[in-house]
Amino acid sequence: MDAKKTTESAKAPSAWAPLARPAFAVLWTATIVSNIGTWMHDVGAGWLMTDLSPSPLVVAAVQAATTLPVFLFGHPAGALADIVDRRKLLLIVNAILGVVAGILAFLVSFGMVTPTLLLLITFIMGTGAAFMAPAWQAVVPQLVPRQELTAAIALNSMGINVSRAIGPALAGFLIVAYGLATPFFINALSVVGIIAALLWWRQPRIAESQLPPEQVGSAIVAGLRYALNSRPVAWTLIRALGFFIFASAFWALIPLIVRNVLKGGPTLYGILLGCLGAGAVAGAVALPKLKARFGPDITVAAGSIGTAAVLAILSFTDNPILAAIACGLAGVSWIAVLSSLQVSAQTALPNWVRARGLSIFLTVFFGAMSGGSLIWGKVATLVGIPTTLLVAAAGALLMIPLTWRAKLNRGETLDLTPSMHWPQPLVSDEATHDRGPVMIQVTYEIAEKDRANFITLMNELSAARRRGGGYGWTLMQDAADPSRFVETWCEVSWLYHLRHHERVTGADHAVQDRILALHRGSDPPVVTHLIRA
């Protein structure tokens, strides 16, 4: 087994291989520039709010206003990204964000911003980010071949943290040198680069379904159904929730730690976040070797321990140098967890539901971050910053054993490409797309010695039926003939069932082949389609 792993590792593409793809390299670079502007905005908004209102709850609300829109709109945005042209969606949203960022810059320069207005504009920009995030992540498989997908995701995470290393430090310097409005102006200008890159990029053609496009509402339901019935997706979400709700204490309270505990200004604030970003970049470079040696589960646990240590250090120190070291450790820990969880989510999703599945991951991520920010801001108001940080550190440690059974990267070995092995059903002209609901019945003949194995496999198949759109799944045994089993499930309409034909994966096909091997007789199982009269 070890020799096999060594051989596979030797054949694995380089961590830098995706940068040899022109489309990926251009969009990756433009995204880094745009993210530098975004981080400058976040630093400026956080520091501006400490001037406008000293309340910990109000300052923490800036972080919540940034992340809450993804919790509210992330899944509809993912559904939209799965059913429209993702390139056009990204172009439109980026153009809107550029205009809003420019308006905020002018308002700040003329001293017209109030706490409420700052929170409102931050919320609007967070909403734009919510509609972009699933589309951006779903675009990655279109930029690189499948064998380079994991490396591309890691590079994206590294890019985010390169911008985190540059943006905050640059913002702190510019605020001191040129005034608080400068980061907001640069953020508005940074959008131009990403729009230019999107205009240059020509999205590859994807084989289109001959069926009518999904509606947003039904697409949302389909995405939720898939996530609920996919164990690799569900386990990734559990691990994400357990980490981010406690890690959010760092992000929510770092402006107040700088101002109230370390007695620093915007320069120190930018330096600390720059140290965090630098640590994240260093962590991203080391991450492939760490994950190869220890696996994603131990890597995430180590990142959680590191985050808890950072929170504990910041709870008692007033030394800026020690705080800077702690922020570097925070960056290493953050990238170890975030990158591992993103890879686990990406590899657990087929293409047809990729943006929706990733949006659910982002919803959990930002929901935990925004909810945690408000909680930790309120707790800090009541008991003080040091005690709040210690409570968050204890919670991060406690989540390691509580979520340990939820294993990561369980979708990496699955074949999630469409198998297209279901034959087209023979139907009359009356089976129109809008007819429904539809009941599908499959009749099996199983020998007594194979029944226990058959039932185990059928329970596994039931999750696949539900992921594809089925509901009300049952497996019944004939009272007169114990070897006869009837599998039944329903779907909303005939159109939904036809979509199910397109969504059956290679992994589902493998399970069905194992079940068919247990079926007695030369003829295949009898399949019957029933439509409500």
Sequence and secondary structure as in RCSB ss.txt:
>XXXX:A:sequence
MDAKKTTESAKAPSAWAPLARPAFAVLWTATIVSNIGTWMHDVGAGWLMTDLSPSPLVVAAVQAATTLPVFLFGH
PAGALADIVDRRKLLLIVNAILGVVAGILAFLVSFGMVTPTLLLLITFIMGTGAAFMAPAWQAVVPQLVPRQELT
AAIALNSMGINVSRAIGPALAGFLIVAYGLATPFFINALSVVGIIAALLWWRQPRIAESQLPPEQVGSAIVAGLR
YALNSRPVAWTLIRALGFFIFASAFWALIPLIVRNVLKGGPTLYGILLGCLGAGAVAGAVALPKLKARFGPDITV
AAGSIGTAAVLAILSFTDNPILAAIACGLAGVSWIAVLSSLQVSAQTALPNWVRARGLSIFLTVFFGAMSGGSLI
WGKVATLVGIPTTLLVAAAGALLMIPLTWRAKLNRGETLDLTPSMHWPQPLVSDEATHDRGPVMIQVTYEIAEKD
RANFITLMNELSAARRRGGGYGWTLMQDAADPSRFVETWCEVSWLYHLRHHERVTGADHAVQDRILALHRGSDPP
VVTHLIRA
>XXXX:A:secstr
 HHHHHHHHHHS  TTGGGGSHHHHHHHHHHHHHHHHHHHHHHHHHHHHHHH   HHHHHHHHHHHHHHHHHHHH
HHHHHHHHS HHHHHHHHHHHHHHHHHHHHHHHHTT   HHHHHHHHHHHHHHHHHHHHHHHHHHHHHS GGGHH
HHHHHHHHHHHHHHHHHHHHHHHHHHHH TTHHHHHHHHHHHHHHHHHHH         SS    HHHHHHHHHH
HHHT HHHHHHHHHHHHHHHHHHHHHHHHHHIIIIIS   HHHHHHHHHHHHHHHHHHHHHHHHHHHHHHHHHHH
HHHHHHHHHHHHHHHH   HHHHHHHHHHHHHHHHHHHHHHHHHHHTT  GGGHHHHHHHHHHHHHHHHHHHHHH
HHHHHHHH HHHHHHHHHHHHHHHHHHTTTS S TTTTS  SB   S      TT  TT   EEEEEEEEB GGG
HHHHHHHHHHHHHHHHHTT EEEEEEE SS TTEEEEEEEES HHHHHHHHHH BHHHHHHHHHHHTTB SSS  
EEEEEE  
